[in-house]
Amino acid sequence: MTRAQRLFVGGTWVEPDEGHYEVVDPATEETVAPAPEASRDQVHAACAAAREAFVPWSRTAPQERAAVLGRAAELIRARLVPYAELARAETGATTGTARALQVGVAAARFTRYARVEPAEWAIAPQVNEAGPLGRAAVMGALAVRQPVGVVACVTSFNNPWANPAGKIAPALAMGNTVVVKPAPQDPLSVYRMAEALQEAGAPPGVVNVVSGRSVSAGEAVVGSPDVDMVSFTGSTAVGRRIAEVCGRDMKRQLMELGGKGAALVFDDADVVSAVAGIGTTFSFYSGQICTAPTRVLAQRGVYDRLVEQLAGYAARLKVGHPSEVDTVVGPVISAEHRDRVEAYVELGRKEGAVVVAGGERPPLDRGFYVAPALLADCTNAMRVAREEIFGPVVCVIPFDDEEEGVALANDSDYGLIDYVWTGDVARAFRVARRLRAGGVGINTVGRNMEAPFGGFKKSGVGRDVGVYALHAYSEVQAVVWPG
């Protein structure tokens, strides 16, 4: 792709008022294509178009809305290869990741919300005695799910397919309309998603996409009086600013923010399984994922063996161009982010951690590559153990017993997903219930895609995925009548 991308506003492809900026391939540092820079007026026009489209779309039969999502899923699957090539160029993801976990997951999410879900629930009748409000009566009631309205979907750079699809599909299924503000680093894939939805029959204004490198575009969409809800995935710092704006107008929020996942590995754990799970921090999106088990808490009886095997695992991973079939670790998203990750590794050294693997820049001529790094002998007070690095860096902290392990895991500003590795099933579930995290993986980093997803503490507000996403993008209305 080399042509200049246009904005998508009210069903029309529009030239951007503020010109274009270059989207850079993090593997080669070459330009992928020019991306549009929307003006504040164009962002407001997109929000107004979504407002105008809301009433007819919300009154469209759920089966018809579902059919649009189903057709979009089919179009995305039919274009898997070119869409994945674009995703790989924008994000630096390996070919396998771009196909299966970016475009493939996006198609699966549209398919999931092409299923019509029940939106009304009967409530048990209640007998009311006579009083100031009237005679005695049997009162019936329904809890009805209604769409929120116009949803601003502000998405992260690490997955420009699955992340927007996880917002757009359930929001549309519930009868909302959307304005998508993709991350500035990789917005082009989101425009292809809008293109598929348009071809699938989404009416004008139901889906709008506005991008920009300037913060003004994001501020305009979040602050627009036409927006009723903001669904954001990204850093806690940005989430806090968005929440402040939403709070002024009581806008609904769904926030999936930062993480510093604790992985508790007990003495009786299957170390091979634990290493493979924790090792995904090194390889999966090059560590640019909020659910990564980046903070490893190892019981002393297994500590040395775990550090040794993790170091060996990291050293065996090939760092290289994501199109090469044997590449496991691609680049991080930008030169600035590479510098940030490297600075954290150096900070860990200064704080007293031992860098037992990685820590040096791979000998590649071009691209924003970071060698997977393992930091041992860490403490929970170190910044590298407390702050989200968002790169292929793992910190290992020893602990003595279950009580200390749980205390260390919970001693964090974050609480997105934690992990427990142990051969004792009773302990696994006991510890899981004590962890202050929105999700806990027991002997796995896998996920159930119908299970609620979201965080405790500064890791977010609300839950999505599966039916929980339909709940997130709806309001509950009580309808009461005399029986």
N, C-alpha and C positions, 0 to 999 in steps of 0.2 A: 504494500500500500504506500503510495507516494502522494496521492491527491490531497488537497487541503480539505479537512473535515469541516462541515457546517453544523450549526446548532440544530436541535430538533424542538420546535416550539409550535404548539397548537396543530400538530399534524403536518407542519411544513418545515422543509430544510432551509435554514436561514443563515445568511452570511453574518459573521460576528462583527459587532461594531468596533471592538477593540483589536481586530486583527487576529493573528495566529502566533502560536509559539511552538517550538519544536519538541516532539516527544522523542526521547533518546533511548535507544536500545542499550540496556545496562551491560550487555555482553560484549558489544563492539564499540560503544560510544558513538554510533552513527545515528542519523535521524531516521526514525520510523515513518513519520508523516507530520505535517503541521496540524496542530489541534486548535480549536477555536477558543478565543477569549471573549466571553460574554460580558456585555455592559450590565450595569445595575438595572437599566430600563428593560433590557432583554430578559433578565432573570425575573423581573416583576411581570413581564408579559407572559412568560411561561407559567408563573403562578396563577395569573388571571385566566389563562387558557384552561388550566387544571380546574379552577373554580367553576368556570362556565360548563365544563364537561361533567362535573360531579353529579349534578341532579339526574341527567339522563342515564349516565352509567350506573349510578346506584340503584336506579329503578329498572335496569335491565335484569332479566331473569338470571338467577345464579347459574343455571345450566348454559346460558349463552356466554356469560363471562368465562365460565370454565372451558367452553369450547375454544375461545380465543387463546387461552393459555395452552391448551393441548396442541393447537396448530402451531403456536410459537415454538413449543418443545420439538415438534417434528422438523420445523425449519432449521432450528439450531443443530439438531442431530445430523441433518442432511449436509450441513456445512461445517461439520466438526473439524475437518483438516484445515481449511483456510482460517477459520476462527481461532483454532489452536495455534496456528502459525503466528497470527497477529498477537495473541496473548503472550506467546513465548518472546516475541520481539519487544513487547511493551514492558514485561515484568522480569524477564530473565529466567523464568521457570523452565525446567527441562521439558522436552517434548512429551514425555509420559505424564508429567504433572499437568501440563497445559491441556492435554486431551482428556484425561480421566477426572482430574480434581478441580479443574477450572471450568472448561466448556461442558464436560460431561455432567458435572454436579449441577450446573446451571440448568441444563435440559431436564435433569431429574427433578429439580425443584419446581419447574413449570408444570411438569407432569403431575407431581404430587398435588399441587393446588388446582389442577384441572378436575379433581374429585370434588363434587359438591358436598359440603358438610352441613349438617343440621344447624340452624341458627336460632331456633326457638326451643325453650324448655318449659314444660308445665311445672308449676309450683303447687304443692299440696293445698287444697282448699282450706280456708280458715274460717271458723265460726266467730263472728263479732257480736258481742252483746249490745243491746240497745244503750244509747248514750247521747251526749250532746250532738254527735255527728249524724245521728239518724237511728232508724229502727234496727233490730237485730237482723243479721243477714249472713249468708254464706258467701264469702268472697273468693273468687277465682283469680288466678294471676298467671302471667307468662313472663319469663325473662327473655327478652328479644335482643339479639345482637344486631346493632346498627353500625354502618361504616362511620369512621371518625370524620372523614372529609378529604381535604387535600393533604397528602403526606409528602414531606420533603425527605428524600432518601440521600443521605450524605455518606459516601462509601470510602473504603480504605484502599490503599494501593496494592495490598498483597494478593488480592484475588478479584480482578475486575469482572469476573463472570459469576462465580458462586455467591459472592457477597451481595451484589445488586439484585441478583435473581431471588435471593432469600428474603429480600425486602419487597421487591416489586410484585412477585407472584402472589403472596398472601394478601398484600394490600389491595391488589386488583380483584382478587377472588372475593374479598369482603365488600367490594363496591366502592372503594376509595379511588381517587385519581392521584397520580404521582408526578413530582418534579425531582429528577435525579441530578445530583451534583456529584460527579465522580471525582476521584482523586486526580490531581493535576498530572501525576506521573504517567498514568495509563488510562486515559479516558476513551480511547478509540474503540475498545471492545464494547463499552457500554452503548455507544452509538450503533454498533452492529446489533446489539440486543434490541434496541428501539426499532431498528429497521425490520427485524424479524417480527416484532409485535405489530408493527404497522401492517406488514404483509398478512399477518394472521387475522387482521380485522379489528384491531383496537381502534376505536373512533378517535378523531382528532381531539387533542387536548387531554386524553386519558393518560398518556405517557409523554413526558417532556424531558429533554436532557440538555443541561447547560453546564459548560465546563469553563475553567479558567485557572490560571496560575496565581492570580491575585486573590488575596483573602476576601476582597470585596464581593466576589461572586457568591462565596459561601455565606457571608454575612447577609447578603441580600435575600437569599432563599430562606434562611432561618428566620430572619426578621420580617418577612413579608406578611402583611395582614391577611392574605389569602391562604396562608398555610395554617392548618389545624394541628399538625403533629410533625415531629422531627424524629426520624429513625437514623441514628448515627453509629457508625463503627469507626473507631480510631483511638487516639490517645486520650488518656484521662484528662490531661491539661486542656485539650480542645473541647472535650465533652463537658468540662466544667463551665467553659465560656458559653457553650451552646445552651446549657441548662439555665444559666443566668438570663439569657435572652428569652427562653421559653417561659421561665417563671413569671416574667413581667406580664405576659398575656395568657397565662395558664394553659399554654400549649401542651398537649400530650407528648411524652417522650419515650423512646426505646433506645437505650444506650448500651452498646457492647464495647467496653473500653479495654484498658490495659490488663495485663496479667503477668504474674511471676510464679508460674505453677510449681508447687512443691511436689517432689516425687520422694515419698518415704520408702526406703528399701530396707527391709528387716533382715536379720541374720539368716532366716530360713527361706529367703526369696530365691526364685529361679533367676540366677544372675544373668544368664544368657538372654532371657526374656526381658529383664530390666534394662540391660544394655541396648537391646534392639529398640525398645520403646523410648528410652531417653535419647538414644542416638538420632531419633527423628528431628530433634532440635538442630542437629548439624545439617541435615539433608533436606527436610521438608520446607520448601520455600526459603532455603538458606537461613532458617531460624526466624524468618519474618512472620511469625504467627503468635497470636496472643495466648493460645492454648498450650504452647510448648512447655515440657517439663524442664525448665531451665535451672531450677534450684533443687539440687539433689541432696536429700537428707539420708545419709547412709549410717546404719547401725555399725558400731565399731567392729563387730565380728566379721563383717563383710566389706568394710570400708576399703582396705588395701586392694582386695581382689576386684572390687567394682571400679576403682580408679584405674587400675592397670588395664582392665578390659575395655573401659571407655576410651582410654588413650589409644589403645590398639585399634579400636573401631574407627575413631576419628582419623587416624593416620592412614587407614586403608581407603578412605573415601576420595574418589577422584574429583578434583575441582577443575572445572573447565567449561567450554562453550556448551550451552544447554542443548544444542542440536546433536551433539555427539552421543552415541548410544550408551557409552559407558560412563558418561558424566552423571554424578550423583549430586554434587553441590554446584549450583550456578552462581551468578553474581547477586549481590544485593542491589537494591533499586537505584542507587545514585552514588556519585562520588562523595557527597556530603554524608550520606548514611554510612558508607564504608569508613570514612574518617571517624564518625561517631562510635562505631563498633570497635575500631582499633583503639580509640582513646579509652574505652572502657576496659579493654584487656590490659593496657598499660596502667590504668588506675588500679586494677586488681593487683598487679605486681607491687605497686607502691603501698597498697593496703596490707601487703603481707601474704597474699595468695601465691601459690606455686603454679606457674603455667607449665603443665606437663604435656600438652599437645597444642599445636597451632601457635598463634600469636604473631606469625610473620605474614607478610603479604605474598601470595602465590606469584611465582615468576612468569606472569602472563603479560604480554605487551599491551593489551587493551582490555578494557572492561573493569567493572567495579567488584573485584573478587576479594573475599575474606577467607582465610583458612579456618576451618572449624577449630575452636579453642576450648580446652578443658582446664579449668582453674580448680586446683585442689587446696586443701588446708584452709578453706574459707571459714569465716564466721558469719553469723546472721546479721551482724552489725555493719558489715562492709557494704559500701554502696553498690558494688557489683552483685551483691546478694539481695539487695532491697529495691533497686531500680530496674525498670524494664529496659533491656538492652535492644531487643528486637533484632537479634542476629544470631549466628551459629556459635553461641557461647554458653557453656554449662559450668555452673559453680557447684562444688561438692563440699558439704558440711557434715561432720560426724555428729552422732548422738549416741547416748548410752541406752536409754530404755524408752518404752512406749510413751510415757508421760512427757519426757523431754522432746521426743520426736513430734508429738502433736503440738506441743507448745511452740516449737520452732516453726512448724508449718503455719500456724495461725498468727505468728508474729510477723505480719506483713500488711501493707496498705491494700494489697490486692486479694481477690478471692474469686477467681474465675473457674479454673479447673485444677484440681490437685490429683495426685496419683498415689496408689499404695501397692507395693509389691511384697507379698508374703505368701507362705505356704499354709498359713493358718486361716481358714475361711472365717471363723468366728472373729478373730482379731481384725481381719480385713474389713468386715462390715461394721464392727465396733468403732474402729478408727475412722472409717468413712463418715459415720454419723457425727463425729466430733470435729470434723474439719469444717472451717468456715469458708466454704467455697460453693459456688453454684453447681458444680459438677465434680464427681470423683470417679476416676477410672481405677478399677481393681485389676491388677495384673494385665493391663492393656492401656494403650493410648487410643484405641478405637472409640467410635461414637455410635450411638443409636440415633438415627436421624429423625425419630419421632419424639425423643426425650427433650424436655425443656432445656434451653441453652441461655445462659446469662450469668451474671456475677453478683457476689456479695461485695460489700464495702466499695472501694473505689474502682471496682471492675465493671460497674454498670448498674443500670436500672431496668427492670422488666425482664421478660423471657420471650424468646421466639423459638422457631423450629416446630414442625408438625402442627398439631391443632393449637398449640400455644401461640404460634404466630398469628393465626386467625383471631385469637382472643386479643393479642396485642394491638392489632389494627382495627379494633372495634370498640364501641361503647355498649354498655348493657343498659337496656331500657326496660323498665317494669311497666307492664300493661295490666291493670286491675279492673275487675267488673263484678257486679253482684250476681251470685249464682241463682 
